[in-house]
Amino acid sequence: MRILLLNQFFCPDAAPTGQLLADLAQGLAERKHEVHVLCSRRVYNGGRTVLPALETVGGVIVHRVGATGFGRGNAVGRILDYLSFGILAACRALVLPEMDVCVSLTTPPFIGLVGLMLRRLKGTKLVLWTMDLYPQVPVALGLLKRKSLSCCLLMWLSRYMYRNSSVIVSIGEVMTEHLIEAGAPRDRIVTVHNWVPGEVVQPMSVASY
């Protein structure tokens, strides 16, 4: 099976979503699937670091696009990083080999729309791995008013993604309930709890306790 993993960050980036995605990519590659990753050349914390545009790591083919790299320092820079990655990822996805499945995370928000584009144009199945809920997160932080026009539009967009995904991965039971409240079909939700990425776990001597 040819599988595309879609997220703004991927190893060696230290972003948690990138580390979890790296574990998934390696596991799928070890099971003899053809695994592609579509991510950004820029890193989570911004700066001048630029990762290779194309490389193969442990049998996983990593495609990186040259998005902006303002990092997490301010909201405007973060939004520009999101937008530039989303646009460039959509363009790159169109020229990649035809995929059987696209697994999309939620960084940046609504990047799953690229997966839906592939579903419409190429028949690719979409698995939406929901690490965060939008627009619920900015509403909870007071950055967006619940009854505003922009919030209503984003809520409609999130429901559209949920209803057109083949599978929705929830990271916990509470997340599952929030997804159902947001319009996700209950019968398409599977719960997969996040784990500690393998490279983080190191043996300790008895003297370390």
C-alpha positions in Angstrom: 0.0 0.0 0.0 1.2 3.5 -0.8 0.6 5.8 2.2 1.1 9.6 2.5 1.6 11.1 6.0 0.8 14.8 6.1 2.0 17.2 8.8 3.9 20.5 9.0 6.7 18.9 11.1 8.6 15.6 10.9 11.8 14.3 12.4 14.5 15.3 13.0 12.3 18.2 14.1 11.6 18.1 17.9 7.9 18.9 17.5 5.8 16.2 19.3 3.6 15.6 16.3 6.6 15.1 14.1 8.1 12.6 16.6 4.9 10.6 16.8 4.5 10.7 13.0 8.1 9.4 12.6 7.2 6.4 14.8 4.2 5.7 12.7 6.1 6.1 9.4 8.8 3.7 10.6 6.3 1.1 11.7 4.5 1.2 8.4 7.7 1.0 6.4 8.8 -2.0 8.4 5.5 -3.7 7.4 6.6 -3.2 3.7 4.3 -0.3 2.9 5.5 2.4 0.6 5.5 5.4 2.9 5.8 9.1 1.9 5.8 12.1 4.2 4.9 15.6 3.2 6.1 18.3 5.6 8.0 21.6 5.8 11.7 22.3 5.4 11.4 24.7 8.3 11.5 23.7 11.9 9.0 24.1 14.8 10.9 26.9 16.6 11.7 28.9 13.5 15.1 30.3 12.7 17.4 29.7 9.8 17.5 25.9 9.8 16.4 24.4 6.5 16.0 20.7 6.1 16.6 18.8 2.9 13.9 19.0 0.3 13.9 15.3 -0.4 15.5 12.4 1.5 14.9 8.8 2.4 15.1 7.9 6.1 14.7 4.3 7.2 12.8 3.4 4.0 10.5 6.5 4.4 10.5 9.0 1.5 10.4 12.5 3.0 9.2 15.4 0.7 9.7 18.8 2.3 8.3 22.1 0.9 9.9 25.5 1.4 7.4 27.2 3.7 8.1 30.3 5.8 9.9 29.7 9.1 8.9 32.5 11.6 8.3 29.9 14.3 6.1 30.2 17.4 7.2 33.6 18.5 4.1 35.5 17.4 0.6 34.8 16.0 1.2 36.6 12.7 4.3 34.6 12.0 2.7 31.4 12.9 -0.3 32.1 10.6 2.1 32.9 7.7 3.9 29.6 8.4 0.6 27.7 8.4 -0.7 29.4 5.2 2.6 29.0 3.2 2.9 25.3 4.2 -0.7 24.6 3.3 -0.5 26.2 -0.1 2.8 24.6 -1.0 1.8 21.2 0.4 -1.3 21.2 -1.7 0.7 21.9 -4.8 3.3 19.2 -4.0 0.6 16.7 -3.2 -0.8 17.0 -6.7 2.4 15.9 -8.4 3.3 13.0 -6.0 2.5 9.5 -7.0 -1.1 8.4 -6.5 -1.6 7.4 -2.9 -3.9 4.7 -1.5 -4.3 6.5 1.9 -3.5 9.9 3.3 -3.0 10.2 7.1 -3.3 13.9 8.0 -2.6 15.4 11.3 -3.9 18.8 12.5 -0.8 20.9 12.2 -1.5 23.4 10.7 -5.3 23.5 11.4 -7.3 22.3 8.4 -4.4 20.8 6.6 -6.7 17.8 6.2 -8.2 19.7 3.3 -5.2 18.7 1.3 -6.2 15.1 2.0 -9.7 15.8 0.9 -8.4 17.3 -2.3 -6.6 14.0 -3.0 -9.8 12.1 -2.1 -11.8 14.2 -4.7 -9.2 14.2 -7.4 -7.5 10.8 -7.0 -9.7 8.6 -4.8 -7.3 8.6 -1.9 -8.8 7.6 1.4 -8.4 10.1 4.2 -7.5 9.2 7.8 -7.8 12.4 10.0 -5.6 12.1 13.1 -6.9 14.8 15.3 -4.4 16.1 17.8 -6.3 19.4 18.3 -9.8 20.7 17.7 -10.4 23.8 15.6 -11.9 26.3 16.0 -12.6 25.1 19.5 -9.0 25.8 20.6 -8.8 29.5 19.7 -12.4 30.0 21.1 -11.2 28.5 24.5 -8.2 30.8 24.5 -10.3 33.8 23.8 -8.8 34.4 20.4 -12.1 33.9 18.5 -15.7 34.6 19.4 -17.9 31.6 19.4 -20.8 33.3 17.5 -18.6 35.3 15.1 -18.9 34.7 11.3 -15.4 33.4 11.1 -16.0 30.9 13.9 -19.2 29.7 12.2 -17.4 29.2 8.9 -14.6 27.3 10.5 -17.0 25.1 12.4 -18.7 24.3 9.0 -15.3 23.5 7.5 -14.4 21.2 10.3 -17.7 19.3 10.0 -17.1 19.0 6.3 -13.7 17.4 6.9 -15.0 15.0 9.5 -17.9 13.9 7.3 -15.7 13.3 4.3 -12.9 11.4 6.1 -12.8 7.6 5.9 -11.5 7.3 9.5 -11.1 9.9 12.3 -8.4 9.0 14.9 -9.1 10.4 18.4 -6.4 10.6 21.0 -8.7 9.9 24.0 -12.2 9.4 25.2 -12.8 13.0 26.0 -11.5 14.0 22.6 -14.0 11.5 21.1 -16.9 13.2 22.8 -15.8 16.6 21.6 -15.5 15.3 18.1 -19.0 13.9 18.1 -20.3 17.3 19.4 -18.4 18.9 16.5 -20.2 16.8 14.0 -17.9 13.8 13.5 -19.7 10.6 12.7 -19.4 8.3 15.7 -19.0 5.2 13.6 -15.9 6.6 11.9 -14.0 7.4 15.1 -11.3 5.2 16.5 -9.4 5.9 19.7 -5.6 5.7 19.6 -3.9 7.1 22.7 -0.7 9.0 22.1 2.5 7.3 23.2 6.0 8.3 24.1 8.2 8.3 21.0 10.6 5.4 21.1 13.8 7.4 20.9 12.8 9.3 24.1 12.8 6.2 26.3 16.3 5.4 27.5 17.4 2.7 30.0 18.4 4.0 33.5 20.7 2.5 36.0 19.4 1.6 39.5 21.6 4.4 40.9 19.6 7.0 38.9 16.4 6.4 41.0 
